[in-house]
């Protein structure tokens, strides 16, 4: 078997060319997956910049949630923070009503004064300031018992609101028996939202992903969809090109096959020798791919450039190998059928 694989009738230059062709097709597949994963990573990093894009919402809980229940939720992997929102309640300032609101619900900037530092401070919106004649530095007493200091005004002109730190808002909500409207859970990365959602379902909580993605994100998603289609095209191209390479290799083996058959080798053994030869060429090509990958990854890591992780690289390499093995299996069957009907002496004469 070993001597057959090393036969002098094999065209070593053409075998080297075949290895190079297989390597190029593998690099094309890896490059297409790299482009797809690069854009997905870029999308995740862009989305992750905004906390609201990494938020899961539990709506209409309908009752106060105990600290034990909250602790259980926060133990879920990837959840890094949470805050509640309350509704159907307000606090009195003199004869006026102010809606207590979570600081995190502010969608605009603090235009005057500063942001909250302690729990005895509040921000107010323009309506509260102008309607109730409250300004920065004023100490106001809500419900005649909760004294807070106004430290900033928010550029938001809806109903009169006072914005609290979540700890203070939670304290007031418990004291005033406020209705819990929703719980916002902040996940570490956008890509982990679905897995966290599944874990919440197991615990009996229905949650929704906050759909607050902007236009740029939607455009990036369209680009990813296009690249994903491109990956399928590259895989198809790889399939066709590999078939042609194997067909070319089979043709190169005709003289060897003829001689082996004349020497008394059975067709099955000849076909297996060919298959093993082609498999060795594929493995050499994939080893070349690995040899190229390792220094490139090390260099990219040094300069903090996105590259395929070892896990992703192994997955793609196994996919390419599986593709090659499928083509090899089909080629071997076709080779066996053809060889039974070929006159090997004629092949030698043609050579």
VOBA-1610 file (N, C-alpha, C; in pm, whole numbers, padded with zeros to 5 digits, always signed):
BEGIN
Unk+00083-00122+00000Unk+00000+00000+00000Unk+00086+00126+00000Unk+00187+00129+00089Unk+00275+00245+00099Unk+00347+00271-00032Unk+00397+00160-00095Unk+00469+00175-00222Unk+00375+00225-00332Unk+00251+00179-00328Unk+00153+00223-00428Unk+00126+00372-00417Unk+00118+00420-00293Unk+00091+00563-00272Unk+00208+00648-00318Unk+00330+00590-00313Unk+00451+00665-00350Unk+00495+00637-00494Unk+00405+00579-00574Unk+00439+00538-00711Unk+00506+00649-00789Unk+00610+00610-00865Unk+00684+00710-00944Unk+00603+00764-01060Unk+00491+00694-01093Unk+00408+00742-01203Unk+00320+00860-01162Unk+00317+00886-01034Unk+00237+01001-00988Unk+00310+01130-01025Unk+00233+01225-01077Unk+00288+01355-01115Unk+00290+01443-00991Unk+00410+01454-00930Unk+00420+01524-00802Unk+00386+01673-00815Unk+00427+01734-00926Unk+00397+01876-00947Unk+00246+01901-00953Unk+00177+01812-01023Unk+00032+01828-01035Unk-00038+01798-00902Unk+00020+01707-00823Unk-00035+01682-00690Unk-00018+01803-00599Unk+00100+01868-00609Unk+00124+01990-00532Unk+00025+02098-00575Unk+00002+02108-00706Unk-00095+02205-00758Unk-00235+02175-00705Unk-00269+02049-00695Unk-00400+02009-00642Unk-00414+02047-00495Unk-00305+02023-00420Unk-00306+02062-00278Unk-00328+02212-00266Unk-00258+02288-00350Unk-00273+02434-00347Unk-00417+02474-00380Unk-00477+02409-00480Unk-00615+02440-00519Unk-00712+02410-00404Unk-00692+02295-00337Unk-00777+02259-00222Unk-00759+02361-00110Unk-00635+02403-00088Unk-00606+02502+00016Unk-00675+02635-00016Unk-00670+02676-00143Unk-00734+02802-00183Unk-00885+02796-00159Unk-00947+02683-00196Unk-01092+02671-00174Unk-01126+02678-00025Unk-01040+02617+00058Unk-01062+02622+00203Unk-01048+02764+00255Unk-00949+02837+00205Unk-00927+02976+00247Unk-01046+03063+00207Unk-01103+03036+00089Unk-01221+03111+00046Unk-01338+03092+00143Unk-01359+02968+00185Unk-01467+02938+00280Unk-01439+03008+00413Unk-01316+02996+00462Unk-01279+03058+00590Unk-01295+03210+00582Unk-01254+03269+00471Unk-01264+03414+00453Unk-01408+03461+00455Unk-01497+03383+00392Unk-01638+03422+00389Unk-01699+03414+00529Unk-01664+03310+00604Unk-01712+03299+00743Unk-01651+03410+00829Unk-01525+03443+00802Unk-01460+03551+00876Unk-01537+03682+00856Unk-01572+03712+00731Unk-01647+03835+00702Unk-01780+03836+00775Unk-01849+03722+00776Unk-01979+03711+00844Unk-01963+03734+00994Unk-01867+03666+01056Unk-01846+03679+01200Unk-01794+03817+01238Unk-01714+03878+01148Unk-01663+04013+01172Unk-01778+04112+01182Unk-01871+04106+01087Unk-01984+04198+01089Unk-02078+04170+01206Unk-02094+04043+01241Unk-02177+04011+01357Unk-02114+04066+01485Unk-01981+04053+01495Unk-01911+04107+01612Unk-01923+04259+01616Unk-01907+04323+01499Unk-01919+04470+01492Unk-02060+04514+01531Unk-02160+04439+01485Unk-02298+04471+01519Unk-02320+04458+01670Unk-02272+04348+01727Unk-02289+04328+01871Unk-02221+04438+01952Unk-02099+04475+01909Unk-02027+04581+01982Unk-02099+04714+01970Unk-02155+04742+01853Unk-02228+04867+01834Unk-02355+04869+01920Unk-02428+04758+01916Unk-02552+04750+01993Unk-02524+04755+02142Unk-02416+04688+02183Unk-02384+04679+02326Unk-02354+04815+02389Unk-02321+04915+02307Unk-02291+05048+02361Unk-02413+05109+02431Unk-02532+05070+02387Unk-02654+05125+02444Unk-02720+05021+02533Unk-02738+05058+02657Unk-02792+04965+02755Unk-02932+04917+02718Unk-03013+05007+02659Unk-03150+04968+02625Unk-03156+04859+02520Unk-03048+04846+02441Unk-03043+04739+02342Unk-03014+04603+02404Unk-02971+04605+02528Unk-02937+04480+02599Unk-03036+04455+02712Unk-03160+04497+02692Unk-03259+04491+02799Unk-03369+04389+02771Unk-03396+04307+02869Unk-03513+04218+02867Unk-03617+04275+02962Unk-03743+04269+02922Unk-03849+04331+03002Unk-03949+04226+03048Unk-03977+04225+03177Unk-04085+04144+03233Unk-04201+04239+03261Unk-04308+04230+03185Unk-04422+04322+03195Unk-04527+04272+03294Unk-04603+04369+03346Unk-04727+04342+03420Unk-04711+04234+03526Unk-04611+04249+03605Unk-04592+04151+03712Unk-04707+04156+03811Unk-04760+04278+03834Unk-04884+04294+03908Unk-04871+04296+04059Unk-04754+04272+04112Unk-04736+04275+04258Unk-04589+04302+04289Unk-04564+04336+04412Unk-04427+04357+04452Unk-04350+04225+04442Unk-04230+04235+04393Unk-04147+04115+04382Unk-04052+04111+04500Unk-04040+03997+04563Unk-03957+03987+04683Unk-03809+03993+04649Unk-03730+04029+04749Unk-03585+04034+04730Unk-03530+03897+04692Unk-03591+03791+04747Unk-03546+03655+04717Unk-03568+03622+04569Unk-03685+03663+04518Unk-03714+03639+04376Unk-03619+03717+04287Unk-03592+03842+04324Unk-03499+03925+04247Unk-03359+03864+04248Unk-03318+03814+04363Unk-03186+03752+04373Unk-03176+03629+04283Unk-03286+03553+04276Unk-03288+03434+04190Unk-03273+03474+04044Unk-03342+03581+04004Unk-03333+03630+03866Unk-03192+03678+03836Unk-03135+03752+03929Unk-03001+03810+03907Unk-02892+03704+03904Unk-02922+03585+03953Unk-02824+03477+03949Unk-02811+03415+03810Unk-02907+03448+03720Unk-02900+03395+03584Unk-02775+03450+03516Unk-02704+03363+03449Unk-02580+03403+03382Unk-02609+03512+03277Unk-02522+03610+03271Unk-02522+03721+03175Unk-02607+03841+03220Unk-02694+03825+03323Unk-02767+03942+03374Unk-02674+04020+03467Unk-02656+04148+03437Unk-02561+04228+03516Unk-02629+04337+03599Unk-02754+04368+03569Unk-02823+04474+03644Unk-02972+04462+03619Unk-03049+04531+03702Unk-03194+04536+03681Unk-03249+04663+03745Unk-03360+04708+03690Unk-03432+04819+03754Unk-03580+04806+03723Unk-03661+04852+03818Unk-03805+04843+03803Unk-03864+04975+03753Unk-03983+04965+03697Unk-04063+05083+03664Unk-04201+05064+03724Unk-04254+05174+03779Unk-04383+05168+03846Unk-04482+05261+03775Unk-04612+05229+03789Unk-04711+05311+03722Unk-04834+05326+03811Unk-04928+05408+03764Unk-05055+05431+03835Unk-05033+05484+03978Unk-04934+05569+03992Unk-04916+05632+04122Unk-04846+05765+04104Unk-04861+05851+04199Unk-04792+05980+04197Unk-04770+06027+04340Unk-04688+06128+04353Unk-04659+06189+04481Unk-04710+06333+04481Unk-04750+06381+04595Unk-04803+06517+04607Unk-04692+06615+04644Unk-04691+06729+04574Unk-04608+06842+04616Unk-04705+06958+04635Unk-04728+06993+04763Unk-04834+07090+04797Unk-04966+07036+04744Unk-05034+07110+04658Unk-05160+07060+04602Unk-05140+06996+04464Unk-05012+06990+04420Unk-04983+06939+04286Unk-04944+06791+04289Unk-04953+06731+04173Unk-04913+06591+04158Unk-04788+06580+04072Unk-04695+06497+04117Unk-04571+06471+04041Unk-04559+06320+04021Unk-04528+06279+03899Unk-04512+06136+03870Unk-04368+06094+03905Unk-04350+06005+04002Unk-04215+05957+04033Unk-04167+05860+03924Unk-04047+05882+03876Unk-03999+05808+03761Unk-03855+05763+03784Unk-03821+05651+03725Unk-03685+05599+03736Unk-03589+05685+03655Unk-03474+05717+03712Unk-03372+05796+03642Unk-03335+05735+03508Unk-03335+05603+03501Unk-03294+05535+03378Unk-03393+05553+03263Unk-03511+05604+03292Unk-03610+05624+03187Unk-03589+05756+03111Unk-03497+05836+03157Unk-03470+05964+03088Unk-03403+05936+02954Unk-03463+05987+02847Unk-03409+05965+02713Unk-03332+06086+02661Unk-03334+06194+02735Unk-03263+06316+02692Unk-03159+06354+02797Unk-03089+06465+02773Unk-02981+06507+02862Unk-03032+06596+02975Unk-02951+06601+03079Unk-02975+06697+03187Unk-02922+06832+03137Unk-03011+06925+03108Unk-02970+07051+03045Unk-02926+07157+03145Unk-02980+07151+03267Unk-02941+07247+03371Unk-02906+07171+03498Unk-02805+07220+03569Unk-02764+07155+03692Unk-02678+07033+03664Unk-02695+06930+03743Unk-02613+06808+03730Unk-02698+06686+03749Unk-02633+06572+03734Unk-02704+06445+03750Unk-02711+06406+03899Unk-02786+06299+03926Unk-02803+06253+04064Unk-02675+06193+04120Unk-02650+06221+04245Unk-02536+06163+04315Unk-02583+06077+04432Unk-02681+06126+04506Unk-02730+06052+04623Unk-02880+06029+04613Unk-02931+05947+04704Unk-03072+05909+04700Unk-03167+06017+04749Unk-03114+06122+04811Unk-03203+06230+04857Unk-03207+06345+04755Unk-03168+06315+04632Unk-03172+06415+04525Unk-03266+06369+04415Unk-03321+06467+04340Unk-03409+06434+04227Unk-03377+06525+04110Unk-03413+06478+03994Unk-03416+06560+03874Unk-03562+06586+03841Unk-03590+06700+03781Unk-03727+06730+03739Unk-03727+06766+03591Unk-03843+06756+03528Unk-03851+06796+03388Unk-03900+06940+03377Unk-03909+06989+03253Unk-03946+07129+03231Unk-04086+07160+03285Unk-04179+07067+03268Unk-04316+07090+03314Unk-04322+07110+03465Unk-04248+07028+03539Unk-04245+07042+03684Unk-04186+07176+03724Unk-04079+07215+03658Unk-04011+07340+03691Unk-04098+07461+03662Unk-04157+07466+03542Unk-04235+07584+03503Unk-04372+07588+03569Unk-04440+07473+03578Unk-04576+07472+03634Unk-04578+07493+03785Unk-04480+07438+03854Unk-04482+07442+04000Unk-04378+07538+04057Unk-04311+07614+03969Unk-04212+07714+04011Unk-04103+07653+04099Unk-04049+07541+04053Unk-03941+07475+04126Unk-03814+07491+04045Unk-03703+07519+04108Unk-03577+07535+04036Unk-03465+07457+04105Unk-03348+07460+04046Unk-03233+07387+04099Unk-03195+07439+04237Unk-03171+07349+04330Unk-03133+07387+04466Unk-03250+07386+04563Unk-03374+07385+04512Unk-03491+07385+04600Unk-03505+07251+04671Unk-03541+07257+04797Unk-03576+07136+04872Unk-03728+07125+04873Unk-03777+07013+04825Unk-03922+06995+04820Unk-03961+06874+04902Unk-04081+06881+04961Unk-04129+06770+05043Unk-04246+06704+04969Unk-04230+06577+04939Unk-04332+06504+04867Unk-04416+06423+04964Unk-04549+06429+04943Unk-04644+06365+05034Unk-04624+06412+05178Unk-04569+06533+05192Unk-04545+06595+05323Unk-04453+06514+05413Unk-04375+06420+05354Unk-04286+06342+05441Unk-04154+06302+05376Unk-04143+06310+05242Unk-04019+06271+05175Unk-03951+06396+05122Unk-03846+06440+05192Unk-03778+06562+05149Unk-03661+06528+05056Unk-03657+06596+04942Unk-03550+06574+04844Unk-03504+06710+04790Unk-03383+06710+04733Unk-03326+06832+04676Unk-03322+06822+04523Unk-03368+06926+04456Unk-03365+06930+04310Unk-03225+06970+04265Unk-03159+06884+04186Unk-03021+06914+04144Unk-03007+06934+03994Unk-03112+06904+03918Unk-03101+06920+03773Unk-03237+06922+03705Unk-03239+06980+03586Unk-03361+06986+03505Unk-03337+06914+03373Unk-03432+06830+03337Unk-03420+06746+03217Unk-03496+06811+03102Unk-03437+06801+02984Unk-03498+06859+02863Unk-03608+06766+02812Unk-03716+06759+02890Unk-03827+06671+02857Unk-03954+06740+02904Unk-04056+06749+02816Unk-04169+06839+02841Unk-04302+06766+02848Unk-04305+06647+02907Unk-04431+06575+02922Unk-04500+06617+03050Unk-04576+06528+03111Unk-04641+06558+03239Unk-04535+06582+03347Unk-04569+06655+03452Unk-04471+06684+03559Unk-04415+06555+03620Unk-04282+06543+03618Unk-04216+06423+03669Unk-04098+06459+03759Unk-04069+06368+03851Unk-03947+06377+03931Unk-03872+06245+03913Unk-03744+06255+03881Unk-03664+06136+03850Unk-03576+06100+03969Unk-03590+05975+04015Unk-03517+05926+04133Unk-03417+05818+04092Unk-03314+05803+04177Unk-03232+05683+04167Unk-03320+05562+04195Unk-03287+05449+04136Unk-03373+05330+04149Unk-03390+05287+04294Unk-03286+05300+04377Unk-03296+05258+04517Unk-03402+05341+04590Unk-03400+05471+04568Unk-03498+05559+04633Unk-03638+05535+04578Unk-03647+05518+04448Unk-03777+05494+04386Unk-03838+05364+04439Unk-03755+05263+04454Unk-03802+05135+04506Unk-03851+05150+04649Unk-03778+05227+04729Unk-03816+05251+04868Unk-03952+05321+04875Unk-03970+05425+04794Unk-04096+05498+04793Unk-04212+05411+04743Unk-04183+05329+04642Unk-04286+05242+04585Unk-04338+05143+04689Unk-04248+05089+04768Unk-04289+04995+04872Unk-04372+05066+04978Unk-04327+05185+05018Unk-04398+05261+05121Unk-04536+05306+05073Unk-04549+05336+04945Unk-04675+05388+04891Unk-04759+05282+04821Unk-04715+05155+04829Unk-04788+05044+04765Unk-04811+05067+04616Unk-04708+05110+04550Unk-04719+05140+04406Unk-04731+05010+04326Unk-04791+05021+04208Unk-04808+04907+04118Unk-04681+04890+04035Unk-04623+04769+04041Unk-04503+04740+03963Unk-04542+04715+03819Unk-04496+04802+03730Unk-04534+04796+03588Unk-04446+04698+03511Unk-04315+04708+03528Unk-04227+04615+03459Unk-04090+04611+03526Unk-04019+04502+03499Unk-03882+04486+03547Unk-03791+04483+03426Unk-03690+04566+03426Unk-03593+04571+03317Unk-03467+04498+03361Unk-03426+04400+03283Unk-03305+04323+03314Unk-03199+04355+03211Unk-03083+04401+03257Unk-02974+04438+03167Unk-02881+04318+03149Unk-02861+04280+03023Unk-02775+04166+02990Unk-02639+04218+02945Unk-02532+04141+02971Unk-02397+04189+02942Unk-02373+04214+02793Unk-02425+04125+02706Unk-02406+04141+02562Unk-02537+04111+02489Unk-02558+04182+02380Unk-02679+04167+02300Unk-02699+04023+02254Unk-02591+03957+02217Unk-02600+03821+02163Unk-02651+03721+02266Unk-02648+03758+02398Unk-02691+03666+02503Unk-02837+03683+02542Unk-02909+03774+02476Unk-03048+03801+02514Unk-03135+03676+02505Unk-03123+03604+02395Unk-03210+03488+02375Unk-03187+03379+02480Unk-03060+03355+02514Unk-03031+03250+02613Unk-03085+03289+02750Unk-03074+03418+02786Unk-03128+03465+02914Unk-03280+03455+02914Unk-03340+03489+02801Unk-03486+03481+02787Unk-03535+03338+02812Unk-03462+03240+02761Unk-03499+03100+02782Unk-03489+03062+02929Unk-03386+03112+02997Unk-03369+03082+03139Unk-03482+03143+03221Unk-03526+03263+03184Unk-03638+03328+03254Unk-03767+03248+03234Unk-03785+03196+03115Unk-03904+03114+03086Unk-03906+02991+03176Unk-03789+02930+03198Unk-03780+02813+03285Unk-03822+02847+03428Unk-03795+02973+03469Unk-03831+03017+03605Unk-03976+03065+03613Unk-04045+03067+03498Unk-04186+03106+03498Unk-04211+03252+03467Unk-04111+03323+03413Unk-04127+03464+03380Unk-04137+03481+03228Unk-04241+03551+03183Unk-04251+03587+03041Unk-04176+03718+03020Unk-04081+03718+02929Unk-04001+03839+02906Unk-03999+03874+02758Unk-03974+04000+02729Unk-03966+04048+02592Unk-03834+04122+02573Unk-03781+04112+02452Unk-03659+04186+02420Unk-03697+04328+02384Unk-03628+04424+02442Unk-03656+04564+02414Unk-03620+04595+02270Unk-03719+04627+02188Unk-03696+04653+02046Unk-03668+04801+02025Unk-03545+04842+02057Unk-03510+04984+02048Unk-03394+05008+01952Unk-03373+04914+01859Unk-03258+04924+01770Unk-03281+05034+01667Unk-03177+05111+01638Unk-03191+05224+01548Unk-03168+05184+01402Unk-03178+05285+01312Unk-03169+05259+01169Unk-03035+05199+01130Unk-02928+05249+01190Unk-02795+05200+01155Unk-02780+05051+01185Unk-02839+05010+01297Unk-02835+04868+01333Unk-02910+04785+01229Unk-03026+04834+01186Unk-03104+04762+01085Unk-03028+04750+00954Unk-02952+04855+00918Unk-02871+04850+00797Unk-02760+04746+00812Unk-02700+04740+00931Unk-02596+04641+00956Unk-02652+04499+00949Unk-02775+04483+00997Unk-02839+04352+00991Unk-02862+04310+00846Unk-02901+04406+00761Unk-02920+04376+00619Unk-02787+04333+00556Unk-02678+04402+00595Unk-02546+04366+00543Unk-02508+04224+00585Unk-02541+04189+00709Unk-02511+04054+00759Unk-02591+03949+00681Unk-02718+03981+00653Unk-02800+03888+00575Unk-02740+03866+00436Unk-02689+03976+00377Unk-02626+03965+00244Unk-02500+03880+00250Unk-02418+03902+00354Unk-02295+03825+00370Unk-02327+03678+00394Unk-02435+03654+00470Unk-02474+03516+00496Unk-02512+03445+00366Unk-02581+03517+00278Unk-02613+03461+00146Unk-02484+03435+00068Unk-02388+03528+00084Unk-02258+03511+00017Unk-02185+03388+00066Unk-02199+03356+00194Unk-02134+03236+00250Unk-02188+03111+00182Unk-02320+03106+00160Unk-02379+02990+00093Unk-02328+02979-00051Unk-02311+03094-00116Unk-02259+03093-00254Unk-02115+03041-00255Unk-02035+03087-00159Unk-01896+03042-00151Unk-01890+02892-00122Unk-01977+02843-00034Unk-01980+02700-00005Unk-02016+02619-00131Unk-02112+02672-00207Unk-02150+02604-00332Unk-02034+02606-00431Unk-01967+02722-00440Unk-01850+02735-00529Unk-01740+02639-00485Unk-01719+02629-00354Unk-01620+02536-00300Unk-01654+02392-00336Unk-01782+02360-00328Unk-01829+02225-00362Unk-01797+02192-00508Unk-01833+02285-00598Unk-01810+02262-00742Unk-01661+02252-00771Unk-01583+02345-00716Unk-01439+02347-00742Unk-01372+02221-00689Unk-01413+02176-00572Unk-01354+02055-00514Unk-01389+01931-00598Unk-01510+01927-00650Unk-01550+01816-00739Unk-01459+01812-00862Unk-01432+01930-00921Unk-01344+01936-01038Unk-01201+01893-01001Unk-01156+01933-00883Unk-01021+01895-00839Unk-01011+01743-00824Unk-01112+01683-00761Unk-01110+01537-00743Unk-01122+01465-00877Unk-01202+01520-00967Unk-01214+01461-01100Unk-01080+01465-01172Unk-01010+01577-01156Unk-00877+01593-01216Unk-00778+01494-01155Unk-00785+01475-01023Unk-00696+01381-00955Unk-00722+01238-01000Unk-00848+01202-01020Unk-00881+01068-01068Unk-00820+01042-01206Unk-00829+01147-01290Unk-00771+01135-01423Unk-00619+01114-01415Unk-00555+01186-01319Unk-00410+01171-01303Unk-00372+01029-01260Unk-00464+00962-01192Unk-00434+00829-01139Unk-00457+00716-01239Unk-00503+00749-01360Unk-00537+00643-01456Unk-00422+00547-01483Unk-00300+00601-01505Unk-00187+00513-01536Unk-00155+00423-01417Unk-00152+00481-01297Unk-00127+00400-01177Unk-00232+00291-01162Unk-00358+00329-01184Unk-00467+00232-01170Unk-00452+00117-01271Unk-00415+00154-01395Unk-00397+00052-01499Unk-00287-00046-01461Unk-00175+00006-01415Unk-00063-00079-01377Unk-00097-00167-01258Unk-00166-00110-01161Unk-00204-00187-01044Unk-00299-00301-01080Unk-00392-00272-01173Unk-00486-00376-01215Unk-00413-00488-01290Unk-00317-00450-01377Unk-00239-00550-01451Unk-00158-00637-01355Unk-00109-00573-01246Unk-00029-00647-01147Unk-00114-00738-01059Unk-00246-00731-01078Unk-00332-00824-01005Unk-00407-00765-00888Unk-00396-00633-00867Unk-00471-00570-00759Unk-00621-00570-00794Unk-00702-00596-00695Unk-00846-00591-00716Unk-00892-00445-00727Unk-01003-00426-00799Unk-01054-00290-00821Unk-01085-00220-00689Unk-01143-00294-00594Unk-01178-00234-00464Unk-01053-00179-00396Unk-00945-00256-00400Unk-00821-00211-00335Unk-00763-00090-00408Unk-00771-00090-00541Unk-00720+00025-00619Unk-00798+00151-00584Unk-00929+00136-00577Unk-01016+00251-00544Unk-00984+00303-00403Unk-00962+00211-00310Unk-00928+00252-00173Unk-00793+00323-00168Unk-00698+00275-00249Unk-00566+00341-00257Unk-00583+00484-00308Unk-00666+00501-00413Unk-00693+00635-00466Unk-00757+00725-00361Unk-00857+00669-00291Unk-00928+00746-00189Unk-00833+00790-00079Unk-00746+00698-00037Unk-00648+00732+00067Unk-00551+00838+00018Unk-00511+00828-00108Unk-00422+00928-00167Unk-00487+01066-00167Unk-00614+01072-00212Unk-00686+01201-00216Unk-00705+01257-00074Unk-00734+01164+00021Unk-00754+01207+00160Unk-00626+01269+00215Unk-00512+01209+00183Unk-00383+01262+00228Unk-00361+01402+00172Unk-00396+01422+00044Unk-00381+01555-00016Unk-00470+01657+00055Unk-00593+01617+00088Unk-00685+01708+00160Unk-00629+01743+00298Unk-00579+01642+00368Unk-00525+01666+00503Unk-00403+01758+00496Unk-00318+01738+00396Unk-00201+01826+00380Unk-00248+01970+00356Unk-00353+01986+00273Unk-00406+02121+00246Unk-00462+02184+00373Unk-00534+02104+00452Unk-00591+02156+00577Unk-00481+02188+00679Unk-00376+02109+00680Unk-00262+02140+00768Unk-00198+02272+00727Unk-00191+02294+00594Unk-00141+02424+00546Unk-00229+02537+00591Unk-00359+02514+00593Unk-00454+02615+00640Unk-00429+02647+00788Unk-00406+02543+00869Unk-00379+02563+01012Unk-00248+02639+01032Unk-00147+02602+00954Unk-00016+02669+00963Unk-00029+02818+00929Unk-00116+02851+00835Unk-00140+02992+00801Unk-00218+03064+00911Unk-00314+02994+00969Unk-00405+03056+01067Unk-00333+03098+01195Unk-00250+03010+01249Unk-00190+03035+01381Unk-00110+03166+01387Unk-00014+03191+01296Unk+00059+03319+01305Unk-00030+03440+01278Unk-00127+03424+01186Unk-00218+03536+01157Unk-00297+03572+01283Unk-00348+03471+01354Unk-00424+03497+01477Unk-00338+03564+01582Unk-00215+03515+01598Unk-00125+03574+01697Unk-00097+03721+01667Unk-00075+03751+01540Unk-00047+03890+01499Unk-00172+03977+01520Unk-00288+03925+01479Unk-00413+04000+01495Unk-00442+04026+01642Unk-00415+03926+01727Unk-00439+03942+01871Unk-00348+04050+01931Unk-00224+04053+01884Unk-00130+04154+01934Unk-00180+04295+01903Unk-00232+04314+01781Unk-00280+04446+01739Unk-00430+04465+01766Unk-00488+04373+01842Unk-00629+04382+01882Unk-00723+04393+01761Unk-00694+04314+01658Unk-00779+04308+01539Unk-00867+04184+01549Unk-00992+04199+01511Unk-01084+04086+01520Unk-01034+03969+01435Unk-01038+03851+01491Unk-01003+03731+01416Unk-01090+03616+01462Unk-01085+03507+01389Unk-01163+03390+01428Unk-01107+03330+01556Unk-01195+03297+01649Unk-01150+03228+01769Unk-01107+03086+01731Unk-01035+03022+01821Unk-00991+02885+01795Unk-01112+02792+01776Unk-01215+02815+01856Unk-01336+02731+01847Unk-01403+02748+01711Unk-01420+02876+01668Unk-01484+02901+01539Unk-01400+02844+01425Unk-01268+02860+01435Unk-01179+02809+01332Unk-01190+02657+01320Unk-01193+02588+01433Unk-01206+02442+01432Unk-01339+02400+01371Unk-01446+02473+01406Unk-01578+02441+01350Unk-01577+02452+01198Unk-01521+02562+01148Unk-01517+02584+01002Unk-01429+02479+00934Unk-01315+02449+00996Unk-01224+02349+00940Unk-01291+02212+00933Unk-01366+02177+01038Unk-01438+02050+01038Unk-01547+02049+00931Unk-01610+02164+00910Unk-01711+02175+00804Unk-01648+02150+00668Unk-01532+02213+00644Unk-01461+02195+00516Unk-01420+02049+00500Unk-01366+01989+00608Unk-01324+01849+00603Unk-01443+01758+00573Unk-01557+01786+00638Unk-01678+01705+00614Unk-01723+01717+00469Unk-01713+01839+00415Unk-01750+01861+00275Unk-01659+01781+00183Unk-01528+01785+00211Unk-01432+01710+00131Unk-01455+01559+00141Unk-01488+01512+00261Unk-01512+01369+00279Unk-01635+01322+00203Unk-01738+01407+00201Unk-01859+01372+00125Unk-01828+01362-00025Unk-01752+01461-00074Unk-01714+01460-00216Unk-01624+01341-00245Unk-01533+01311-00152Unk-01443+01197-00167Unk-01520+01065-00174Unk-01622+01053-00090Unk-01703+00932-00089Unk-01775+00915-00223Unk-01836+01024-00271Unk-01907+01018-00399Unk-01810+00988-00513Unk-01693+01055-00510Unk-01592+01033-00614Unk-01542+00889-00613Unk-01527+00833-00495Unk-01479+00695-00483Unk-01579+00596-00544Unk-01707+00621-00518Unk-01812+00534-00574Unk-01812+00543-00726Unk-01805+00668-00777Unk-01803+00689-00923Unk-01677+00625-00984Unk-01565+00643-00915Unk-01438+00586-00961Unk-01446+00433-00970Unk-01510+00372-00871Unk-01527+00226-00869Unk-01611+00179-00987Unk-01721+00250-01013Unk-01811+00212-01124Unk-01739+00225-01258Unk-01667+00335-01275Unk-01597+00358-01402Unk-01485+00256-01423Unk-01414+00227-01316Unk-01297+00139-01328Unk-01336-00003-01371Unk-01454-00045-01334Unk-01500-00179-01373Unk-01522-00189-01525Unk-01548-00073-01587Unk-01580-00072-01730Unk-01468-00017-01817Unk-01348+00002-01758Unk-01237+00062-01833Unk-01134-00046-01867Unk-01086-00039-01989Unk-00977-00129-02032Unk-00846-00063-01992Unk-00777-00119-01894Unk-00657-00058-01841Unk-00541-00055-01940Unk-00537-00150-02033Unk-00431-00148-02133Unk-00447-00028-02227Unk-00572+00003-02260Unk-00599+00121-02343Unk-00555+00249-02273Unk-00574+00254-02143Unk-00534+00372-02067Unk-00384+00392-02073Unk-00308+00282-02061Unk-00163+00292-02067Unk-00119+00340-02204Unk-00188+00288-02309Unk-00153+00333-02444Unk-00183+00482-02463Unk-00294+00530-02405Unk-00329+00672-02417Unk-00226+00759-02345Unk-00171+00708-02236Unk-00072+00786-02161Unk+00057+00800-02239
//
